[in-house]
Amino acid sequence: MILNPGNERYAKEISAQPAAFARDGTGADFGAPVPACPEWTLGELVGTGDA
């Protein structure tokens, strides 16, 4: 697959996101409602299934 400069940055950001979720989610309440979508929990939003 040939990447243009925009795709390269996109790929770099996507690969960095799991580490950011892990770092920023430490100690989070995964049962908390998501303000913009209160029928969802934080756990459901990030896909942990720990809610």
FENWOPE-V666982 format. One line per field, one symbol per residue. burial: + if it has 24 or more other C-alpha atoms within 12 Angstrom, else -. A space follows every 10 residues. Layout:
burial=???
This chain:
burial=---------- ---------- ---------- ---------- -+---+---- -
